[in-house]
Amino acid sequence: MATSNPKLSIISIFFIILPFLTLQAESVVKEGCVEETSSCNDKARALTLKIIAIVSILVTSMIGVSAPLFTVSIPALHPDRSLFVIVKAFAAGIILATGFMHVLPDSFDMLPSSCLPENPWHKFPFTGFVAMLSAIVTLMVDSLATSVYSKKSTVGVNPESNTHGAEPDQEMAVGHFHGHGNGHGHHYEAKLAGGAKQLLRYRVAAMVLELGIIVHSVVIGLSLGASSNTCTIKGLVAALCFHQMFEGMGLGGCILQAEYKPFKKAVMAFFFSVTTPFGIAIGIALSKMYKENSPNALITVGLLNASSAGLLIYMALVDLLAADFMGPKLQGSIKLQVKSYMAVLVGAGGMSLMAKWV
């Protein structure tokens, strides 16, 4: 089932980049929509800063997404422990704030821009509409993918990595509990089916969340790569390093719970790590033809931001926060709930503060 996930990521990246390859430098823009010249515009120095950005963002992204995968060997950070739940809540708060405070406001700024024709861009709230549609489509993908993979699986979803020390062959496990009486057997079978269904949910969530983050990361990288303003790039590099590291922690936690094989974990972590640097490289290549205030760029990036925001908000609220807070572990402990709520607020608050620079 999970074999197609990396391929889906590759296809998604190409479809995301495709619209930008059609941008034209000769776009007719309104007065005041052309780039302003200032002392900060230095293409040679900006190129040096962009190369530094590619390396630093790549390293911090790898650290962020890999941290949950390597810390699983620490007993206190095992997925069954309370500390892991708190850290995951912190990361979910970061992803939620990314959608609300970073991606959605950018779309609200772009689509109603004075550089776009009044009809239809000023007469209809496209940002809210596209974000809403994106959330609904994400729900459909989430639900349909779970249904399809559930029907394809005859016994259940087998963990691809024996993380929890469970018996990897569920058919052997089924044969085992039939010999211990019907009562115990049915109870074990129900528990096994519940665990398989939960694992399936984790895998679908990890796949969809990575897709949304990839869209967002490429758009951020493209904007940075196309800019020649050294004053803006300096602040963005530092802020994006923290942004990618914390966002990677959230994705890494989902990948860990999906219990993929080490190779698949590495592939998913790799795609997350390289998307923003890849976007910066594309931005550098298109810097001569890509103009931030051109109608084509505003519409394309604005719509991508709106769709990405809807996806990230849905995933953070439904598949990360609601799934954990309504689950048996947090419902059984008020103290753990309070700690997790505090972690969500700290994560969302910290990422919201970064909206001042990113």
C-alpha positions as CSV (number, residue, x, y, z in Angstrom):
1,M,0.0,0.0,0.0
2,A,2.7,2.5,1.0
3,T,4.9,1.8,-1.9
4,S,3.3,4.5,-4.1
5,N,3.7,7.3,-1.5
6,P,7.2,8.5,-2.8
7,K,5.9,8.3,-6.4
8,L,2.9,10.4,-5.4
9,S,5.2,13.0,-3.9
10,I,7.3,13.1,-7.1
11,I,4.3,13.5,-9.3
12,S,2.9,16.2,-7.0
13,I,6.1,18.2,-7.2
14,F,6.0,18.2,-11.0
15,F,2.4,19.3,-11.1
16,I,3.2,22.1,-8.6
17,I,6.1,23.4,-10.6
18,L,4.4,23.1,-14.0
19,P,2.3,26.3,-13.7
20,F,5.4,28.3,-12.9
21,L,7.1,27.2,-16.1
22,T,4.4,29.0,-18.1
23,L,4.9,32.4,-16.5
24,Q,5.6,35.2,-18.9
25,A,7.9,38.1,-18.3
26,E,5.9,40.4,-20.6
27,S,2.8,40.3,-18.3
28,V,0.9,43.6,-18.4
29,V,0.9,45.0,-14.9
30,K,-0.8,48.0,-13.4
31,E,1.0,51.1,-12.2
32,G,2.6,50.5,-8.9
33,C,2.8,46.7,-9.5
34,V,6.4,46.7,-10.8
35,E,9.3,45.9,-8.5
36,E,10.7,48.9,-6.7
37,T,14.4,49.5,-6.9
38,S,16.2,50.0,-3.6
39,S,19.7,49.7,-2.1
40,C,18.8,46.2,-0.9
41,N,18.4,44.9,-4.5
42,D,21.8,43.2,-5.2
43,K,21.5,40.1,-7.5
44,A,25.1,38.9,-6.9
45,R,24.9,39.1,-3.1
46,A,21.4,37.7,-3.2
47,L,22.6,34.7,-5.1
48,T,25.2,34.0,-2.4
49,L,22.6,34.3,0.3
50,K,20.3,31.9,-1.6
51,I,23.1,29.3,-1.8
52,I,23.6,29.6,2.0
53,A,19.8,29.3,2.4
54,I,19.7,26.1,0.3
55,V,22.4,24.4,2.5
56,S,21.1,25.6,5.9
57,I,17.4,24.9,5.2
58,L,18.3,21.4,3.9
59,V,20.3,20.6,7.0
60,T,17.7,22.0,9.5
61,S,14.9,20.2,7.6
62,M,16.7,16.9,7.8
63,I,17.3,17.4,11.6
64,G,13.7,18.3,12.2
65,V,12.1,15.4,10.3
66,S,14.7,12.8,11.4
67,A,14.7,13.7,15.1
68,P,11.4,11.7,15.9
69,L,12.7,8.8,13.9
70,F,16.0,8.5,15.8
71,T,14.7,9.4,19.2
72,V,12.4,6.4,19.2
73,S,15.2,4.4,20.7
74,I,14.9,6.6,23.8
75,P,12.4,4.9,26.1
76,A,10.8,8.2,27.2
77,L,10.1,9.2,23.6
78,H,8.5,5.9,22.6
79,P,5.2,6.4,20.8
80,D,3.4,4.7,23.7
81,R,4.7,7.1,26.2
82,S,3.1,10.3,27.4
83,L,6.1,12.5,26.5
84,F,5.7,11.5,22.8
85,V,2.0,12.5,22.9
86,I,3.0,15.9,24.3
87,V,5.7,16.4,21.7
88,K,3.3,15.4,18.9
89,A,0.7,17.9,20.2
90,F,3.4,20.6,20.1
91,A,4.2,19.7,16.5
92,A,0.5,19.7,15.6
93,G,0.2,23.2,17.0
94,I,3.0,24.3,14.7
95,I,1.3,22.8,11.6
96,L,-2.0,24.4,12.6
97,A,-0.3,27.8,12.9
98,T,1.5,27.3,9.6
99,G,-1.9,27.0,7.9
100,F,-3.6,29.9,9.7
101,M,-0.8,32.3,10.3
102,H,1.6,31.8,7.4
103,V,-0.1,30.3,4.3
104,L,-3.7,31.6,4.5
105,P,-2.7,35.3,5.1
106,D,-0.4,35.2,2.1
107,S,-3.2,34.0,-0.1
108,F,-5.5,36.7,1.3
109,D,-2.9,39.3,0.4
110,M,-2.3,37.9,-3.2
111,L,-5.7,37.2,-4.6
112,P,-7.4,40.5,-3.8
113,S,-4.2,42.4,-4.9
114,S,-4.6,45.7,-6.7
115,C,-2.4,44.2,-9.4
116,L,-5.2,41.8,-10.4
117,P,-8.3,42.7,-12.4
118,E,-11.2,43.8,-10.3
119,N,-13.4,41.2,-12.0
120,P,-13.5,38.5,-10.7
121,W,-10.7,38.7,-8.1
122,H,-12.1,41.7,-6.1
123,K,-15.7,40.5,-6.3
124,F,-15.4,37.0,-4.7
125,P,-13.5,35.7,-1.7
126,F,-11.4,33.1,-3.7
127,T,-9.0,32.4,-0.8
128,G,-11.7,31.2,1.6
129,F,-13.5,29.3,-1.1
130,V,-10.4,27.5,-2.3
131,A,-9.3,26.7,1.3
132,M,-12.8,25.3,2.0
133,L,-12.7,23.2,-1.1
134,S,-9.2,22.0,-0.2
135,A,-10.4,20.9,3.2
136,I,-13.3,19.0,1.7
137,V,-11.2,17.3,-0.9
138,T,-8.7,16.3,1.8
139,L,-11.5,14.8,3.8
140,M,-12.6,12.8,0.7
141,V,-9.1,11.6,0.0
142,D,-8.6,10.7,3.7
143,S,-11.9,8.8,3.8
144,L,-11.7,7.1,0.4
145,A,-8.1,6.1,0.8
146,T,-8.8,4.5,4.1
147,S,-11.9,2.6,2.7
148,V,-10.0,1.4,-0.4
149,Y,-7.0,0.2,1.5
150,S,-9.2,-1.4,4.2
151,K,-11.0,-3.5,1.6
152,K,-7.8,-4.5,-0.1
153,S,-6.4,-5.8,3.1
154,T,-7.8,-9.3,4.0
155,V,-6.3,-9.6,7.4
156,G,-5.2,-6.1,8.2
157,V,-2.3,-3.7,7.8
158,N,0.9,-5.2,8.9
159,P,3.5,-3.0,10.5
160,E,6.4,-2.8,8.1
161,S,8.8,-2.2,11.0
162,N,8.6,-4.3,14.1
163,T,8.8,-1.1,16.2
164,H,6.6,-2.2,19.1
165,G,8.0,-5.7,19.2
166,A,4.7,-7.2,18.0
167,E,4.4,-10.3,16.0
168,P,4.8,-9.3,12.3
169,D,2.8,-12.1,10.9
170,Q,-0.8,-11.5,11.8
171,E,-2.0,-14.7,10.1
172,M,0.1,-16.6,12.5
173,A,-1.3,-14.5,15.3
174,V,-4.9,-15.3,14.2
175,G,-4.1,-19.0,14.1
176,H,-2.6,-18.7,17.6
177,F,-5.6,-17.2,19.4
178,H,-8.1,-19.7,18.0
179,G,-6.4,-22.3,20.2
180,H,-7.2,-20.3,23.4
181,G,-10.9,-20.5,23.4
182,N,-13.6,-18.5,21.6
183,G,-13.9,-15.7,24.2
184,H,-10.2,-14.9,24.3
185,G,-9.8,-15.4,20.6
186,H,-12.6,-12.9,19.6
187,H,-11.3,-10.3,22.1
188,Y,-7.8,-10.6,20.6
189,E,-9.1,-10.5,17.1
190,A,-11.0,-7.3,17.8
191,K,-8.0,-5.8,19.4
192,L,-5.8,-6.8,16.4
193,A,-8.3,-5.4,13.9
194,G,-8.5,-2.1,15.9
195,G,-4.7,-1.8,15.9
196,A,-4.6,-2.5,12.1
197,K,-7.2,0.2,11.5
198,Q,-5.4,2.7,13.6
199,L,-2.1,2.0,11.8
200,L,-3.9,2.4,8.4
201,R,-5.1,5.9,9.6
202,Y,-1.6,6.8,10.6
203,R,-0.3,5.9,7.1
204,V,-3.0,7.8,5.2
205,A,-2.5,10.8,7.5
206,A,1.3,10.7,6.9
207,M,0.9,10.5,3.2
208,V,-1.7,13.4,2.9
209,L,0.2,15.6,5.4
210,E,3.4,15.2,3.5
211,L,1.7,16.2,0.2
212,G,0.3,19.4,1.8
213,I,3.7,20.4,3.3
214,I,5.4,19.7,0.0
215,V,3.1,22.2,-1.8
216,H,3.7,24.8,0.9
217,S,7.5,24.3,1.0
218,V,7.9,24.6,-2.8
219,V,5.9,27.8,-2.8
220,I,8.0,29.3,0.0
221,G,11.3,28.2,-1.7
222,L,10.1,29.7,-5.0
223,S,9.4,33.1,-3.5
224,L,12.7,33.2,-1.8
225,G,14.7,32.0,-4.8
226,A,13.1,34.6,-7.1
227,S,13.8,37.5,-4.8
228,S,16.8,39.8,-5.2
229,N,16.2,41.8,-2.0
230,T,19.1,41.0,0.3
231,C,17.4,42.7,3.3
232,T,14.4,40.4,3.0
233,I,16.4,37.2,2.3
234,K,18.6,37.6,5.4
235,G,15.6,37.5,7.8
236,L,13.8,34.8,5.8
237,V,16.8,32.3,6.0
238,A,16.9,32.3,9.8
239,A,13.1,32.1,10.1
240,L,12.7,29.4,7.5
241,C,15.3,27.2,9.2
242,F,13.3,27.2,12.5
243,H,10.0,26.9,10.5
244,Q,11.2,23.8,8.5
245,M,12.8,22.2,11.6
246,F,9.6,22.3,13.7
247,E,7.3,21.5,10.8
248,G,9.6,18.5,10.1
249,M,9.1,17.3,13.7
250,G,5.4,17.1,13.1
251,L,5.7,15.2,9.9
252,G,8.4,12.9,11.4
253,G,6.1,12.0,14.3
254,C,3.4,10.9,11.8
255,I,5.9,8.9,9.7
256,L,7.1,7.2,12.9
257,Q,3.6,6.2,13.9
258,A,2.9,4.9,10.4
259,E,5.6,2.2,11.1
260,Y,7.1,2.1,7.6
261,K,10.3,0.2,6.8
262,P,13.5,2.2,7.3
263,F,13.9,2.8,3.5
264,K,10.4,4.3,3.2
265,K,10.9,6.5,6.2
266,A,14.2,7.7,4.7
267,V,12.5,8.4,1.3
268,M,9.6,10.4,2.9
269,A,12.1,12.4,5.1
270,F,14.3,13.0,2.0
271,F,11.4,14.5,0.0
272,F,10.4,16.8,2.8
273,S,14.0,18.0,3.3
274,V,14.7,18.8,-0.3
275,T,11.4,20.5,-1.4
276,T,12.2,24.0,0.0
277,P,15.8,24.0,-1.4
278,F,14.4,22.6,-4.6
279,G,11.9,25.5,-4.7
280,I,14.7,28.0,-4.1
281,A,16.7,26.5,-7.0
282,I,13.6,26.8,-9.3
283,G,13.1,30.4,-8.1
284,I,16.8,31.2,-9.0
285,A,16.3,29.7,-12.4
286,L,13.1,31.6,-13.0
287,S,14.3,34.8,-11.4
288,K,14.5,36.7,-14.7
289,M,11.0,35.8,-15.8
290,Y,9.3,35.4,-12.5
291,K,7.9,38.6,-11.1
292,E,6.2,38.5,-7.7
293,N,3.6,41.2,-8.5
294,S,2.7,39.9,-12.0
295,P,-0.9,38.7,-12.3
296,N,0.2,35.1,-13.3
297,A,2.4,34.8,-10.2
298,L,-0.2,36.3,-7.8
299,I,-2.9,34.0,-9.1
300,T,-0.9,30.8,-9.2
301,V,0.9,31.2,-5.8
302,G,-2.3,32.6,-4.2
303,L,-4.4,29.6,-5.2
304,L,-1.7,27.2,-4.2
305,N,-1.4,28.8,-0.8
306,A,-5.1,28.7,-0.3
307,S,-5.3,25.0,-1.2
308,S,-2.3,24.2,1.0
309,A,-3.8,26.1,3.9
310,G,-7.1,24.2,3.8
311,L,-5.2,20.9,3.7
312,L,-2.8,21.8,6.6
313,I,-5.6,23.1,8.8
314,Y,-7.7,20.0,8.2
315,M,-4.8,17.6,8.9
316,A,-3.8,19.5,12.0
317,L,-7.3,19.6,13.5
318,V,-8.7,16.3,12.4
319,D,-6.0,13.8,11.9
320,L,-3.5,15.1,14.5
321,L,-5.3,16.9,17.3
322,A,-8.8,15.5,17.3
323,A,-7.5,11.9,16.8
324,D,-5.2,12.2,19.8
325,F,-7.4,14.2,22.2
326,M,-10.5,12.0,21.5
327,G,-8.4,8.9,21.8
328,P,-8.3,6.6,24.9
329,K,-4.9,7.7,26.1
330,L,-5.7,11.4,26.5
331,Q,-9.3,10.8,27.5
332,G,-8.1,8.6,30.4
333,S,-5.9,11.4,31.9
334,I,-7.0,14.9,32.5
335,K,-3.4,15.8,33.6
336,L,-2.0,14.6,30.2
337,Q,-4.7,16.5,28.4
338,V,-3.8,19.8,30.1
339,K,-0.1,19.2,29.3
340,S,-0.9,18.5,25.7
341,Y,-3.1,21.6,25.4
342,M,-0.2,23.7,26.8
343,A,2.1,22.1,24.2
344,V,-0.4,22.9,21.4
345,L,-0.5,26.5,22.5
346,V,3.2,26.8,22.8
347,G,3.8,25.3,19.3
348,A,1.0,27.5,17.7
349,G,2.2,30.6,19.6
350,G,5.8,30.1,18.6
351,M,5.0,29.6,14.9
352,S,2.6,32.5,15.0
353,L,5.4,34.7,16.3
354,M,7.5,33.7,13.3
355,A,4.8,35.1,11.0
356,K,6.4,38.5,11.7
357,W,9.4,37.5,9.6
358,V,8.1,34.7,7.3
